[in-house]
């Protein structure tokens, strides 16, 4: 009887090992399923990451373009404002009503005892003396004018 007890003991141990192995196989299958799900999720996340990277690159390019466009617009506005301000300053600083006397565009050269003179509609300037020829007084007056022939 000793042999049958040993056989029963070995059969029960084999049954335990069989159950243990069966449980291990079930656990391995469960882990495999979990790993497959995890791999699928990782693939989806990788694709989403690539899509995000492409989209963020496009958005960055669009923002660069917008910034460049706004800088150009700002530059144009600043140049326009500067021109307007310069025009206003010049308009207020330049005296109006005291425009220089205009001379006729047609001049004639006429000779006299002091030499040839260039004459316009109101008179002319003698090339030798630098003084005006005609009836109008000098614009600077007699005190302010310096004659080139007098030396001072």
Helices and strands as residue ranges (DSSP letters): H 2-93, E 108-110, E 117-119, E 124-126, E 132-133, H 141-144
